[in-house]
Amino acid sequence: MKVRVGLFLGALLLVVACKQEAEKPKVIYKEDGTSAASTETVTDKNRTEDIRIADLPVLMGQSDYLVHPIGEVRVYSYSSKSGMSKVNQTSYTVSNYAPFELTGFLENLMFQHKDSLQIRPLTNKKVQIQSVTYLNTIAEKAKKNILVYSIFDADTNRDGKLDANDIKTLYISKGSGKNFKKLTVDLHELLDWSVIDSQNRLYFRTIEDINKNGAFDKDDNVNYYYIDLLSKDWEVVSYDPFNVNTPLEVEEPK
């Protein structure tokens, strides 16, 4: 009986611990309801030396610019087959590349024209880049090289680091890395995005923590936006898909 009770309590504590971990808020607010989110809170307390490295460059689509992914050397620990000792394995790969998309846990990207030795960073801010997508259909159709980024750009949960536990944001830039621009509103979590080629538009959705409980749930507000990819300044336009107007009459084809 004691064994069964002990197993039950252990399972219960595990469920509670997992639930608490799952419900960990993505935003920690000040007493006045504002967020203290900032990249200035990110610390390097676990870094004893500079362990940043770069993967080999990639040339995405029709772009004239090489992209050098920048990240950290990762050390993984696991038990040996005998279980008597731990084995450390070091990974010197910081990104994964599939056609038109670069993914990983990247601290920055360095851009280099294929005919130049000069290299420049995407940004001087502390960020973690989760993915970079080259809009190949727009490049083929409009001869414009555009990159879209999923990025963690602020320590919104104030745990001293940038990772998937913070709010995900959406950015855009030219294929050269220039005109790097944030599209999502601060403290709005990116849900998803897509491109409608026939309109030359990028659509995206975000969720807003309107009840200020630090989590994103069914009680919060979903916002809808789009940008014209061929416009000069990529102005973000808000729209309401539930606001149905009287449809225009369309002539039947003869």
C-alpha positions, 0 to 999 in steps of 0.5 A: 500500500505504501508503495502504491501511495508513493507511486501515486504521489510521485505521478501526481507531482510529475503532472503538477510540475508538467502543468506548471511548466506548460503554463509558464507565462511568456510575458512578465509585467510590472506592477503598472501593467507594462512589460519590462521586456528588453534585450538588455536583460539578457545575460551571458552568465553561462558563457565563459568564453566566446563560443560563437561560430559560423556555418558555411555560407548559403546562397538563397534563390536568385539573391546575389548575397551570401548568408553566413549563419552565426550561432553557438557551439552546442555541447550535448551530454548523455550517459554511456552505455554502461551508465557509469559515466557521461559523454559530451558531444559537441555540435559545430552546426548552428543551422539547417538549410532546405531550399529557400529556408534557413532554420536554427537557433541563430544569434545573427546573420552576416551578409556578403555580396558574392563579388565582394569581401565585405561582410555586414551583420543583419542587426546589432541587437541581441536576437534569436533567429528561428527561421529565415525564408526566401520568397522565391515566387516573388523573386521569380515574378517581380525580380525582388529578393525578400527575406522573412524572419521568425525572431525572438527579439526581447526577453519578455518572460524576464528569465535572462535569455532569448528563446522559444519561451519568449514572444515570437515576432515577424521581420522582413528585409531585402535579400541583402539584409538591408531594410530590416523591419519588424512587422508585428506589434510589440508584445503580440505573439506571431501565430503564422504567416503566408504569401498570396502570390497573385496579390503580392501580399504577405498576410500574418496573424498575431495574438494579443494578451488583452487580459494581461495574464502573461499567457496567450489563450482563448480569452485573448484577441487575434489580429490580422494584417497584410503588407504589399511586398512590392511597396517601398516601405512595407506598410502594415495594414490591419484588416478584419476578416469578419467584417463582411460588406455587401458583395459587389455584383459581378457580371457573368462571363458571356 
